[in-house]
Amino acid sequence: MEDLVAQALKAAAVAGLQPGQFWELTPHELRLFLAGAADRERARYRRAVWAAWHQAGFARAKRMPSLTTVLDRVDGRKPRRMSPDDQLRMITMLNNAFGGEDRRKGQAHGR
């Protein structure tokens, strides 16, 4: 069985410390450094799992959401809700832009 110092030095090397840095740390500082390195690796793993899960979901999606929509959700931003009047103005504008005709019956068309 390896002695405690050799185990600690090996763990420090795995966490990215150089031997000189290892010997400058107290056992308490080393323990904190290793705990931080473990947290960093756990966060990296969680990001990889998150990305793989979303990639699999996107692969099965019938319609791919826009990148802006996905990134807004990641950033915690909620999608902008349009009022019914705003929706009607947008549809009217698109209809006019593409040369469509207004087929509504019995309603005022000039909102």
N, CA, C and O of each residue as an XYZ file, in Angstrom:
444
protein
N       0.837     -1.189      0.000
C       0.000      0.000      0.000
C       0.885      1.258      0.000
O       1.891      1.342      0.705
N       0.468      2.218     -0.813
C       1.237      3.466     -0.893
C       1.121      4.234      0.419
O       0.113      4.152      1.121
N       2.165      4.973      0.727
C       2.048      5.796      1.930
C       1.191      7.026      1.656
O       0.927      7.359      0.501
N       0.768      7.686      2.696
C      -0.165      8.813      2.607
C       0.392      9.960      1.764
O      -0.346     10.571      0.991
N       1.682     10.256      1.903
C       2.282     11.359      1.147
C       2.276     11.039     -0.348
O       1.993     11.914     -1.166
N       2.581      9.804     -0.708
C       2.582      9.421     -2.119
C       1.166      9.502     -2.688
O       0.985      9.951     -3.820
N       0.181      9.084     -1.938
C      -1.221      9.183     -2.388
C      -1.614     10.647     -2.583
O      -2.254     10.999     -3.575
N      -1.227     11.494     -1.633
C      -1.557     12.920     -1.724
C      -0.865     13.557     -2.921
O      -1.468     14.359     -3.634
N       0.401     13.202     -3.145
C       1.141     13.752     -4.287
C       0.514     13.307     -5.607
O       0.423     14.091     -6.551
N       0.088     12.061     -5.668
C      -0.568     11.559     -6.885
C      -1.885     12.296     -7.125
O      -2.173     12.697     -8.253
N      -2.683     12.474     -6.075
C      -3.959     13.200     -6.202
C      -3.724     14.637     -6.647
O      -4.464     15.166     -7.475
N      -2.688     15.268     -6.091
C      -2.363     16.643     -6.476
C      -1.955     16.720     -7.934
O      -2.328     17.662     -8.633
N      -1.189     15.736     -8.402
C      -0.766     15.718     -9.807
C      -1.976     15.567    -10.722
O      -2.063     16.231    -11.755
N      -2.910     14.696    -10.345
C      -4.127     14.513    -11.144
C      -4.927     15.818    -11.199
O      -5.542     16.136    -12.217
N      -4.912     16.569    -10.092
C      -5.657     17.837    -10.026
C      -4.923     18.980    -10.712
O      -5.471     20.076    -10.838
N      -3.675     18.739    -11.162
C      -2.966     19.757    -11.932
C      -1.877     20.504    -11.189
O      -1.332     21.471    -11.719
N      -1.544     20.084     -9.976
C      -0.467     20.750     -9.237
C       0.899     20.209     -9.649
O       1.054     19.018     -9.920
N       1.861     21.079     -9.690
C       3.256     20.685     -9.900
C       3.843     20.269     -8.549
O       3.361     20.722     -7.510
N       4.869     19.418     -8.540
C       5.445     18.977     -7.255
C       5.868     20.134     -6.349
O       5.662     20.073     -5.137
N       6.449     21.174     -6.914
C       6.847     22.325     -6.089
C       5.659     22.991     -5.417
O       5.743     23.415     -4.264
N       4.565     23.080     -6.136
C       3.359     23.669     -5.561
C       2.805     22.779     -4.443
O       2.327     23.271     -3.421
N       2.879     21.475     -4.655
C       2.382     20.532     -3.654
C       3.095     20.733     -2.320
O       2.459     20.785     -1.268
N       4.421     20.844     -2.375
C       5.189     20.929     -1.142
C       5.017     22.272     -0.436
O       5.354     22.385      0.742
N       4.508     23.280     -1.117
C       4.273     24.587     -0.474
C       2.939     24.638      0.263
O       2.702     25.570      1.032
N       2.077     23.674      0.048
C       0.747     23.689      0.659
C       0.731     22.952      1.991
O       1.465     21.985      2.197
N      -0.115     23.427      2.881
C      -0.369     22.672      4.109
C      -1.357     21.560      3.771
O      -2.013     21.635      2.732
N      -1.487     20.545      4.599
C      -2.481     19.501      4.327
C      -3.909     20.061      4.185
O      -4.689     19.582      3.362
N      -4.233     21.060      4.980
C      -5.566     21.665      4.882
C      -5.748     22.366      3.529
O      -6.785     22.211      2.883
N      -4.750     23.128      3.109
C      -4.821     23.803      1.807
C      -4.915     22.792      0.673
O      -5.662     22.998     -0.284
N      -4.157     21.698      0.776
C      -4.225     20.655     -0.243
C      -5.620     20.064     -0.307
O      -6.159     19.854     -1.394
N      -6.209     19.793      0.851
C      -7.558     19.229      0.889
C      -8.554     20.189      0.216
O      -9.412     19.752     -0.551
N      -8.440     21.485      0.500
C      -9.331     22.473     -0.128
C      -9.116     22.528     -1.641
O     -10.074     22.583     -2.412
N      -7.842     22.512     -2.056
C      -7.534     22.541     -3.494
C      -8.128     21.326     -4.190
O      -8.731     21.455     -5.256
N      -7.964     20.145     -3.598
C      -8.485     18.915     -4.203
C     -10.010     18.919     -4.239
O     -10.613     18.434     -5.196
N     -10.632     19.464     -3.200
C     -12.103     19.558     -3.197
C     -12.571     20.500     -4.305
O     -13.558     20.222     -4.986
N     -11.860     21.612     -4.482
C     -12.203     22.533     -5.567
C     -12.014     21.903     -6.936
O     -12.838     22.095     -7.831
N     -10.932     21.151     -7.102
C     -10.693     20.469     -8.376
C     -11.786     19.436     -8.643
O     -12.234     19.283     -9.779
N     -12.214     18.729     -7.594
C     -13.287     17.746     -7.757
C     -14.594     18.437     -8.149
O     -15.330     17.939     -9.001
N     -14.881     19.585     -7.525
C     -16.089     20.342     -7.884
C     -16.031     20.792     -9.340
O     -17.030     20.728    -10.055
N     -14.854     21.250     -9.776
C     -14.687     21.698    -11.162
C     -14.931     20.544    -12.140
O     -15.607     20.716    -13.155
N     -14.380     19.379    -11.830
C     -14.584     18.210    -12.697
C     -16.046     17.773    -12.718
O     -16.570     17.394    -13.765
N     -16.702     17.826    -11.560
C     -18.115     17.468    -11.490
C     -18.953     18.432    -12.341
O     -19.871     18.006    -13.041
N     -18.637     19.723    -12.278
C     -19.351     20.714    -13.097
C     -19.101     20.472    -14.580
O     -20.017     20.598    -15.392
N     -17.863     20.126    -14.941
C     -17.536     19.830    -16.338
C     -18.319     18.605    -16.821
O     -18.824     18.585    -17.943
N     -18.411     17.595    -15.971
C     -19.165     16.394    -16.327
C     -20.648     16.717    -16.488
O     -21.288     16.249    -17.430
N     -21.191     17.513    -15.575
C     -22.608     17.893    -15.670
C     -22.883     18.645    -16.979
O     -23.910     18.421    -17.619
N     -21.969     19.534    -17.373
C     -22.141     20.261    -18.643
C     -22.131     19.298    -19.822
O     -22.915     19.451    -20.759
N     -21.244     18.304    -19.777
C     -21.176     17.331    -20.869
C     -22.459     16.507    -20.944
O     -22.976     16.259    -22.033
N     -22.972     16.083    -19.794
C     -24.225     15.310    -19.766
C     -25.379     16.183    -20.248
O     -26.236     15.720    -21.001
N     -25.407     17.442    -19.820
C     -26.451     18.379    -20.232
C     -26.426     18.533    -21.763
O     -27.470     18.500    -22.415
N     -25.225     18.701    -22.320
C     -25.105     18.870    -23.769
C     -25.540     17.610    -24.512
O     -26.230     17.695    -25.527
N     -25.140     16.450    -24.012
C     -25.527     15.193    -24.670
C     -27.039     14.991    -24.611
O     -27.651     14.548    -25.582
N     -27.630     15.314    -23.477
C     -29.086     15.159    -23.316
C     -29.821     16.064    -24.306
O     -30.766     15.632    -24.966
N     -29.381     17.324    -24.406
C     -30.022     18.245    -25.344
C     -29.773     17.840    -26.791
O     -30.665     17.967    -27.630
N     -28.586     17.360    -27.091
C     -28.299     16.923    -28.456
C     -29.223     15.780    -28.851
O     -29.741     15.761    -29.968
N     -29.435     14.836    -27.955
C     -30.343     13.728    -28.244
C     -31.770     14.244    -28.427
O     -32.490     13.778    -29.309
N     -32.172     15.191    -27.607
C     -33.511     15.770    -27.748
C     -33.677     16.509    -29.062
O     -34.705     16.374    -29.725
N     -32.671     17.292    -29.445
C     -32.745     18.015    -30.718
C     -32.797     17.044    -31.891
O     -33.477     17.301    -32.884
N     -32.082     15.935    -31.777
C     -32.080     14.950    -32.865
C     -33.469     14.344    -33.058
O     -33.829     13.971    -34.175
N     -34.245     14.244    -31.992
C     -35.591     13.673    -32.088
C     -36.668     14.714    -32.382
O     -37.807     14.357    -32.683
N     -36.321     15.988    -32.299
C     -37.313     17.052    -32.484
C     -37.828     17.069    -33.915
O     -37.062     16.928    -34.869
N     -39.131     17.243    -34.048
C     -39.721     17.360    -35.383
C     -39.388     18.716    -35.982
O     -39.191     18.844    -37.190
N     -39.327     19.734    -35.117
C     -38.998     21.078    -35.581
C     -37.954     21.658    -34.642
O     -38.170     21.737    -33.432
N     -36.852     22.053    -35.189
C     -35.748     22.578    -34.394
C     -36.066     23.985    -33.913
O     -36.427     24.837    -34.726
N     -35.941     24.260    -32.602
C     -36.151     25.638    -32.135
C     -35.001     26.523    -32.612
O     -33.907     26.038    -32.899
N     -35.262     27.809    -32.692
C     -34.203     28.715    -33.135
C     -33.110     28.771    -32.063
O     -33.366     28.548    -30.880
N     -31.903     29.072    -32.503
C     -30.784     29.167    -31.571
C     -31.018     30.286    -30.558
O     -30.679     30.140    -29.384
N     -31.590     31.392    -31.003
C     -31.879     32.502    -30.100
C     -32.819     32.059    -28.985
O     -32.611     32.409    -27.823
N     -33.850     31.293    -29.328
C     -34.797     30.807    -28.333
C     -34.095     29.914    -27.312
O     -34.319     30.046    -26.108
N     -33.262     29.021    -27.786
C     -32.559     28.106    -26.884
C     -31.608     28.879    -25.976
O     -31.575     28.640    -24.769
N     -30.832     29.806    -26.548
C     -29.878     30.563    -25.746
C     -30.572     31.490    -24.757
O     -30.074     31.702    -23.651
N     -31.715     32.041    -25.145
C     -32.477     32.867    -24.209
C     -32.919     32.046    -23.004
O     -32.886     32.531    -21.873
N     -33.328     30.819    -23.241
C     -33.720     29.947    -22.127
C     -32.529     29.634    -21.237
O     -32.648     29.616    -20.012
N     -31.376     29.387    -21.857
C     -30.171     29.099    -21.077
C     -29.813     30.301    -20.210
O     -29.413     30.141    -19.057
N     -29.955     31.504    -20.762
C     -29.627     32.726    -20.033
C     -30.721     33.129    -19.047
O     -30.567     34.106    -18.314
N     -31.824     32.383    -19.025
C     -32.904     32.682    -18.091
C     -33.858     33.756    -18.564
O     -34.680     34.240    -17.786
N     -33.762     34.137    -19.826
C     -34.679     35.151    -20.354
C     -35.949     34.488    -20.837
O     -35.910     33.431    -21.467
N     -37.060     35.104    -20.545
C     -38.347     34.575    -21.000
C     -38.657     35.118    -22.389
O     -38.285     36.243    -22.720
N     -39.341     34.310    -23.199
C     -39.694     34.807    -24.529
C     -40.647     35.995    -24.423
O     -41.481     36.060    -23.519
N     -40.511     36.921    -25.348
C     -41.374     38.101    -25.361
C     -42.754     37.686    -25.842
O     -42.897     37.090    -26.909
N     -43.755     38.001    -25.056
C     -45.130     37.693    -25.435
C     -45.699     38.850    -26.235
O     -45.517     40.016    -25.883
N     -46.394     38.512    -27.320
C     -47.018     39.541    -28.155
C     -48.488     39.634    -27.801
O     -49.153     38.622    -27.576
N     -48.988     40.858    -27.754
C     -50.419     41.053    -27.514
C     -51.172     40.628    -28.780
O     -50.572     40.530    -29.850
N     -52.479     40.377    -28.663
C     -53.249     40.038    -29.862
C     -53.141     41.111    -30.949
O     -53.064     40.783    -32.133
N     -53.136     42.391    -30.556
C     -53.001     43.462    -31.550
C     -51.638     43.418    -32.244
O     -51.540     43.623    -33.454
N     -50.582     43.147    -31.457
C     -49.245     43.028    -32.048
C     -49.182     41.841    -33.011
O     -48.574     41.932    -34.077
N     -49.809     40.733    -32.630
C     -49.842     39.558    -33.499
C     -50.555     39.873    -34.815
O     -50.086     39.500    -35.891
N     -51.697     40.565    -34.716
C     -52.452     40.919    -35.918
C     -51.638     41.847    -36.816
O     -51.627     41.681    -38.035
N     -50.953     42.829    -36.211
C     -50.115     43.737    -37.009
C     -49.004     42.960    -37.715
O     -48.721     43.217    -38.885
N     -48.372     42.017    -37.020
C     -47.292     41.233    -37.614
C     -47.819     40.364    -38.761
O     -47.196     40.288    -39.820
N     -48.950     39.719    -38.552
C     -49.527     38.869    -39.598
C     -49.935     39.705    -40.804
O     -49.720     39.301    -41.947
N     -50.520     40.860    -40.551
C     -50.918     41.751    -41.646
C     -49.698     42.210    -42.440
O     -49.723     42.244    -43.671
N     -48.638     42.560    -41.731
C     -47.407     43.004    -42.389
C     -46.825     41.869    -43.253
O     -46.443     42.099    -44.401
N     -46.759     40.654    -42.703
C     -46.244     39.522    -43.470
C     -47.138     39.206    -44.668
O     -46.650     38.922    -45.762
N     -48.440     39.258    -44.449
C     -49.395     39.001    -45.522
C     -49.189     39.995    -46.662
O     -49.162     39.610    -47.831
N     -49.043     41.266    -46.319
C     -48.820     42.300    -47.337
C     -47.465     42.118    -48.026
O     -47.355     42.290    -49.240
N     -46.437     41.771    -47.249
C     -45.095     41.602    -47.814
C     -45.044     40.474    -48.826
O     -44.292     40.541    -49.798
N     -45.849     39.424    -48.602
C     -45.826     38.272    -49.510
C     -46.978     38.287    -50.512
O     -47.226     37.294    -51.196
N     -47.675     39.411    -50.595
C     -48.711     39.567    -51.609
C     -49.968     38.766    -51.338
O     -50.694     38.432    -52.275
N     -50.241     38.453    -50.097
C     -51.451     37.709    -49.765
C     -52.676     38.610    -49.759
O     -52.572     39.832    -49.862
N     -53.818     37.990    -49.640
C     -55.045     38.790    -49.570
C     -55.715     38.551    -48.220
O     -55.544     37.503    -47.597
N     -56.478     39.547    -47.788
C     -57.183     39.472    -46.508
C     -58.513     38.773    -46.741
O     -59.364     39.294    -47.462
N     -58.705     37.617    -46.151
C     -59.920     36.829    -46.377
C     -60.881     36.875    -45.194
O     -61.846     36.112    -45.137
N     -60.610     37.775    -44.254
C     -61.541     37.875    -43.125
C     -62.871     38.423    -43.617
O     -62.906     39.264    -44.515
N     -63.968     37.945    -43.027
C     -65.312     38.383    -43.434
C     -65.964     39.185    -42.319
O     -65.951     38.784    -41.155
N     -66.522     40.298    -42.686
C     -67.319     41.079    -41.754
C     -66.573     41.710    -40.608
O     -67.173     41.971    -39.565
N     -65.270     41.972    -40.758
C     -64.524     42.626    -39.697
C     -63.857     43.876    -40.271
O     -63.603     43.992    -41.470
N     -63.592     44.794    -39.361
C     -62.835     45.984    -39.778
C     -61.405     45.557    -40.060
O     -60.788     44.853    -39.261
N     -60.877     45.992    -41.217
C     -59.567     45.522    -41.643
C     -58.453     46.520    -41.421
O     -57.304     46.227    -41.750
N     -58.739     47.660    -40.889
C     -57.690     48.680    -40.808
C     -57.170     48.927    -39.417
O     -56.809     50.066    -39.120
N     -57.105     47.969    -38.564
C     -56.663     48.169    -37.176
C     -55.397     48.907    -37.097
O     -54.895     49.155    -36.001
